[in-house]
Amino acid sequence: MYQVLTTLCSSMQAESPIIYIGVLIASMLIGFYLLTKGGDLLSDHASNLAQSIGIPSVVVGLTIVSIATSAPELFTSIAAVASEAQGLILGNIIGSNIANISLILGISLLISPINTNRAIPQSQSIVLLGLSLFFIAYLFLNPSQSLSTFPGIILLLFIGCYLFFLTRTALQSRKINKIESKKKYKDLPSVYLSCIMILVATAALWVGSDTLVFGAKNLASLAGIPEELIGFTLVAIGTSLPELAASIALTKKNEFGMLLGNIVGSNIFNIGLVGGVAGILGPISATTTFPWIDYISLLLLTTLLTFWLRGTTLKKIHGVILLIAYVGASLTTWVFNS
């Protein structure tokens, strides 16, 4: 799709620059829409599929929904590598994780308070903090500040082990939840319909990611803005829209375990899965002057989330703090790196 768009618009920039800019903006909007709808479909039907066979909701949030809502970041990163827009990838990974914690959880807390006591296993937030520390430390200590094949393989191996242990936990809990699941989820769509919709969602994600990267890369080039800044803000928000939609829906249903599991799990998969795949396909590196600003923002917010998930009852004031932190992190990186 990226190559098709490039071919169609190859002569437009010189002949009709205003129309060309309009096409780029339209490409981003269409990409955002397809990623959002594709992420929604994938999240809903993957969750339905898991719940219909008796997998506990918190495990669904940590795995199925997290992978589904991380799919836009994964597809966008693959498209960015293929189109030689590697600068978008690190910005997208870090920006999406920051948005998941501060923007998405912040908005959710404005809707309803959340009691984190026993909402998700504390080990999961510790895993996220440890993975974030490894990821940022590697980027800090590596002279080239790039992510290449070897760390990419390590990240994918970590995700494989993580999925193995969570799957084993899910299978152990399946018998306990099977009878309850049949009663609670008897009105879910059929397994066959969910499988079809997952394929449709995957196609939407593929087209949407290519379209978004095409518009974002060329707009950044025209404006002289580093790709990583575009990835940190516009692309990160766009690819986090499925998490936002899922979180708002889960908040209204009081499914707080799945909501927090989705945020923690999505951040784990953004670093481990998306970062791992991008590293193997890359290398990918920071393109901004002061990338450490984004690294510190991610570490501070992840540490704060880990501290809060020890049993704190999160209220509107916590949501306001998170939203202020998101605006502050975004403004700081734009001021220093643009």
C-alpha positions as CSV (number, residue, x, y, z in Angstrom):
1,M,0.0,0.0,0.0
2,Y,2.8,2.4,0.8
3,Q,4.4,1.9,-2.6
4,V,1.0,2.4,-4.3
5,L,0.5,5.7,-2.5
6,T,4.1,6.8,-3.3
7,T,3.6,6.0,-7.0
8,L,0.2,7.8,-7.2
9,C,1.6,10.9,-5.5
10,S,5.1,10.9,-7.1
11,S,4.5,13.9,-9.4
12,M,1.9,15.7,-7.2
13,Q,4.4,17.4,-4.9
14,A,5.9,19.5,-7.6
15,E,2.7,20.1,-9.7
16,S,0.2,20.8,-6.9
17,P,1.9,21.2,-3.5
18,I,-1.3,22.3,-1.7
19,I,-3.2,19.3,-3.0
20,Y,-0.2,17.1,-2.0
21,I,-0.3,18.4,1.6
22,G,-4.1,17.7,1.6
23,V,-3.5,14.2,0.4
24,L,-0.9,13.6,3.2
25,I,-3.3,14.9,5.9
26,A,-6.1,12.8,4.4
27,S,-3.8,9.7,4.4
28,M,-3.1,10.2,8.1
29,L,-6.8,10.6,9.0
30,I,-7.7,7.5,7.0
31,G,-4.8,5.6,8.6
32,F,-6.0,6.7,12.1
33,Y,-9.5,5.6,11.3
34,L,-8.6,2.2,9.9
35,L,-6.2,1.6,12.8
36,T,-8.9,2.5,15.3
37,K,-11.6,0.4,13.8
38,G,-9.2,-2.5,13.1
39,G,-7.9,-2.3,16.7
40,D,-11.5,-2.2,18.0
41,L,-12.6,-5.2,16.0
42,L,-9.5,-7.2,16.9
43,S,-9.7,-6.3,20.5
44,D,-13.5,-7.1,20.8
45,H,-13.4,-10.4,18.9
46,A,-10.1,-11.6,20.3
47,S,-11.5,-11.0,23.8
48,N,-14.8,-12.7,22.9
49,L,-12.9,-15.7,21.5
50,A,-10.9,-16.0,24.7
51,Q,-13.7,-15.4,27.1
52,S,-16.0,-18.0,25.4
53,I,-13.5,-20.7,26.2
54,G,-13.2,-19.7,29.9
55,I,-10.0,-17.6,30.1
56,P,-10.2,-15.2,33.1
57,S,-10.7,-11.5,32.4
58,V,-7.4,-10.3,33.9
59,V,-5.5,-12.8,31.8
60,V,-7.5,-11.7,28.7
61,G,-6.5,-8.1,29.4
62,L,-2.8,-9.0,29.9
63,T,-2.6,-11.1,26.8
64,I,-5.4,-11.2,24.1
65,V,-6.6,-7.6,24.5
66,S,-3.0,-6.3,25.0
67,I,-1.7,-8.0,21.9
68,A,-4.8,-6.8,19.9
69,T,-4.5,-3.2,21.0
70,S,-0.7,-3.3,20.4
71,A,-1.3,-4.5,16.8
72,P,-1.5,-0.9,15.4
73,E,2.0,-0.2,16.8
74,L,3.3,-3.4,15.4
75,F,1.9,-2.9,11.9
76,T,3.0,0.8,11.9
77,S,6.5,-0.2,12.9
78,I,6.8,-2.8,10.2
79,A,5.5,-0.3,7.7
80,A,8.0,2.3,9.0
81,V,10.9,-0.1,8.5
82,A,9.7,-1.0,5.0
83,S,9.4,2.7,4.1
84,E,12.8,3.6,5.7
85,A,11.1,5.8,8.3
86,Q,12.8,4.2,11.3
87,G,12.6,7.4,13.3
88,L,8.9,6.9,13.7
89,I,9.4,3.6,15.5
90,L,11.1,4.5,18.8
91,G,8.9,7.6,19.1
92,N,5.9,5.4,18.5
93,I,6.9,2.8,21.1
94,I,7.9,5.2,23.8
95,G,5.1,7.7,23.0
96,S,2.4,4.9,23.0
97,N,3.6,3.6,26.4
98,I,3.5,7.1,27.8
99,A,0.1,7.7,26.3
100,N,-1.2,4.4,27.7
101,I,-0.3,5.3,31.2
102,S,-0.9,9.0,31.4
103,L,-3.4,9.8,28.7
104,I,-5.6,6.7,28.6
105,L,-5.5,5.8,32.3
106,G,-5.9,9.5,33.1
107,I,-9.1,9.8,31.0
108,S,-10.4,6.5,32.4
109,L,-10.0,7.9,36.0
110,L,-12.0,11.0,35.1
111,I,-14.9,8.6,34.3
112,S,-14.6,6.4,37.3
113,P,-12.3,5.8,40.3
114,I,-10.4,2.5,40.2
115,N,-9.4,0.3,43.2
116,T,-6.2,-1.4,42.2
117,N,-6.2,-3.7,45.2
118,R,-5.8,-7.2,43.7
119,A,-7.0,-5.9,40.3
120,I,-3.9,-7.4,38.6
121,P,-1.0,-9.5,40.0
122,Q,1.6,-7.2,41.3
123,S,4.2,-9.3,39.5
124,Q,2.9,-7.9,36.2
125,S,3.6,-4.3,37.0
126,I,7.1,-5.3,38.2
127,V,7.7,-7.1,35.0
128,L,6.7,-4.0,33.1
129,L,9.1,-1.8,35.2
130,G,12.0,-4.3,34.8
131,L,11.4,-4.5,31.0
132,S,11.2,-0.7,30.7
133,L,14.5,-0.3,32.7
134,F,16.2,-2.9,30.4
135,F,14.9,-1.2,27.3
136,I,15.9,2.4,28.3
137,A,19.2,1.3,29.8
138,Y,20.2,-0.5,26.6
139,L,19.4,2.7,24.5
140,F,21.3,4.8,27.0
141,L,24.4,2.7,27.2
142,N,24.6,1.7,23.5
143,P,26.9,4.3,21.9
144,S,24.8,4.3,18.7
145,Q,21.6,4.5,20.8
146,S,20.0,2.0,18.4
147,L,18.0,-1.2,18.7
148,S,19.4,-3.9,16.4
149,T,19.1,-7.7,15.9
150,F,20.6,-9.0,19.1
151,P,18.5,-7.0,21.6
152,G,15.5,-7.6,19.3
153,I,16.0,-11.4,19.7
154,I,16.3,-11.0,23.5
155,L,13.0,-9.0,23.6
156,L,11.2,-11.6,21.5
157,L,12.5,-14.4,23.6
158,F,11.3,-12.5,26.7
159,I,7.8,-12.1,25.2
160,G,7.8,-15.8,24.3
161,C,8.5,-16.8,27.9
162,Y,6.0,-14.2,29.2
163,L,3.3,-15.7,27.0
164,F,4.2,-19.2,28.0
165,F,3.8,-18.5,31.7
166,L,0.6,-16.5,31.3
167,T,-0.9,-19.2,29.0
168,R,-0.1,-21.8,31.6
169,T,-1.9,-19.7,34.2
170,A,-4.9,-19.3,31.9
171,L,-5.1,-23.0,31.3
172,Q,-5.0,-23.8,35.0
173,S,-7.8,-21.3,35.6
174,R,-9.9,-22.5,32.7
175,K,-11.6,-25.3,34.4
176,I,-12.6,-23.0,37.3
177,N,-14.0,-20.4,35.0
178,K,-15.6,-22.6,32.3
179,I,-19.0,-23.0,33.9
180,E,-19.2,-19.4,34.9
181,S,-18.0,-18.4,31.4
182,K,-20.8,-20.3,29.7
183,K,-23.4,-18.4,31.7
184,K,-21.8,-15.0,31.6
185,Y,-20.7,-15.0,28.0
186,K,-23.5,-17.0,26.4
187,D,-24.6,-14.0,24.2
188,L,-21.1,-13.5,22.7
189,P,-20.7,-13.7,18.9
190,S,-19.9,-17.2,17.6
191,V,-16.3,-18.4,17.4
192,Y,-16.5,-18.5,13.6
193,L,-17.7,-14.9,13.3
194,S,-15.0,-13.8,15.7
195,C,-12.3,-15.6,13.5
196,I,-13.6,-13.9,10.4
197,M,-13.7,-10.5,12.0
198,I,-10.1,-10.9,13.3
199,L,-9.0,-11.4,9.7
200,V,-10.9,-8.3,8.6
201,A,-9.4,-6.4,11.5
202,T,-5.9,-7.5,10.5
203,A,-6.4,-6.3,6.9
204,A,-7.7,-2.9,8.2
205,L,-4.6,-2.6,10.4
206,W,-2.3,-3.4,7.5
207,V,-3.8,-0.8,5.1
208,G,-4.2,1.8,7.9
209,S,-0.6,1.5,9.1
210,D,0.8,1.9,5.6
211,T,-1.5,4.9,5.0
212,L,-0.6,6.5,8.3
213,V,3.2,6.1,7.8
214,F,3.0,7.5,4.3
215,G,1.3,10.7,5.5
216,A,3.3,11.1,8.7
217,K,6.7,10.5,7.1
218,N,6.2,12.9,4.2
219,L,4.6,15.6,6.4
220,A,7.5,15.4,8.7
221,S,9.9,15.7,5.8
222,L,8.1,18.8,4.4
223,A,7.9,20.5,7.8
224,G,11.5,19.6,8.7
225,I,10.3,18.0,11.9
226,P,12.2,14.9,13.2
227,E,10.3,11.7,12.5
228,E,10.6,10.6,16.2
229,L,8.7,13.7,17.3
230,I,5.9,12.8,14.9
231,G,6.0,9.2,16.2
232,F,6.0,10.3,19.9
233,T,2.9,12.5,19.5
234,L,0.6,12.1,16.4
235,V,1.4,8.5,15.5
236,A,1.5,7.4,19.2
237,I,-1.9,8.9,19.9
238,G,-3.3,7.4,16.7
239,T,-2.0,3.9,17.4
240,S,-3.2,4.2,21.0
241,L,-6.8,4.9,20.1
242,P,-7.8,1.2,20.3
243,E,-6.5,1.2,23.9
244,L,-8.4,4.3,24.6
245,A,-11.6,3.0,23.1
246,A,-11.2,-0.4,25.0
247,S,-10.4,1.4,28.3
248,I,-13.4,3.7,28.2
249,A,-15.7,0.7,27.4
250,L,-14.1,-1.4,30.2
251,T,-14.4,1.5,32.7
252,K,-18.1,1.8,32.0
253,K,-18.5,-1.9,32.5
254,N,-16.4,-1.8,35.8
255,E,-14.0,-4.3,34.3
256,F,-11.1,-2.7,36.1
257,G,-8.9,-5.8,36.1
258,M,-9.1,-6.2,32.4
259,L,-8.5,-2.4,31.9
260,L,-5.4,-2.3,34.0
261,G,-4.2,-5.6,32.6
262,N,-4.7,-4.1,29.1
263,I,-2.6,-1.0,29.9
264,V,0.2,-3.0,31.6
265,G,0.1,-5.8,29.0
266,S,0.0,-3.4,26.1
267,N,3.1,-1.6,27.3
268,I,4.9,-4.9,27.8
269,F,4.1,-6.0,24.2
270,N,4.9,-2.5,22.8
271,I,8.5,-2.9,24.1
272,G,8.9,-6.6,23.8
273,L,7.0,-7.5,20.7
274,V,7.0,-4.3,18.7
275,G,10.6,-3.4,19.8
276,G,11.8,-6.9,19.2
277,V,10.4,-7.2,15.7
278,A,11.6,-3.7,14.8
279,G,15.1,-4.4,16.1
280,I,15.4,-7.5,14.0
281,L,14.1,-5.8,10.9
282,G,16.1,-2.6,11.7
283,P,18.3,-1.4,13.2
284,I,16.3,1.5,14.5
285,S,17.7,4.5,16.3
286,A,16.8,7.8,17.9
287,T,16.6,10.8,15.5
288,T,16.2,13.6,18.0
289,T,18.8,15.7,19.7
290,F,17.8,14.8,23.3
291,P,16.2,11.4,23.2
292,W,16.9,11.0,27.0
293,I,14.0,13.3,27.7
294,D,11.5,10.7,26.4
295,Y,13.4,7.9,28.1
296,I,13.1,9.7,31.5
297,S,9.4,10.5,31.0
298,L,8.7,6.8,30.3
299,L,10.7,5.6,33.3
300,L,9.1,8.1,35.7
301,L,5.5,7.3,34.6
302,T,6.1,3.5,34.6
303,T,7.6,3.8,38.1
304,L,4.6,5.8,39.3
305,L,2.2,3.3,37.8
306,T,4.0,0.4,39.5
307,F,3.8,2.2,42.8
308,W,0.1,3.0,42.4
309,L,-0.8,-0.6,41.4
310,R,0.2,-1.8,44.9
311,G,-3.3,-1.2,46.1
312,T,-4.0,2.5,45.7
313,T,-7.6,3.6,45.0
314,L,-7.1,5.9,42.0
315,K,-9.4,8.8,41.8
316,K,-10.0,11.9,39.6
317,I,-7.1,13.7,41.1
318,H,-4.8,10.9,40.0
319,G,-6.3,11.2,36.5
320,V,-5.6,14.9,36.5
321,I,-2.0,14.4,37.6
322,L,-1.5,11.8,34.7
323,L,-3.0,14.2,32.1
324,I,-0.8,17.1,33.3
325,A,2.2,14.7,33.1
326,Y,1.3,13.8,29.5
327,V,1.0,17.4,28.4
328,G,4.3,18.2,30.2
329,A,6.2,15.3,28.6
330,S,4.9,16.2,25.2
331,L,5.6,19.9,25.4
332,T,9.1,19.3,26.8
333,T,10.2,16.9,24.1
334,W,8.8,19.3,21.4
335,V,10.5,22.3,22.8
336,F,13.9,20.7,23.1
337,N,13.9,18.4,20.1
338,S,12.1,20.4,17.4
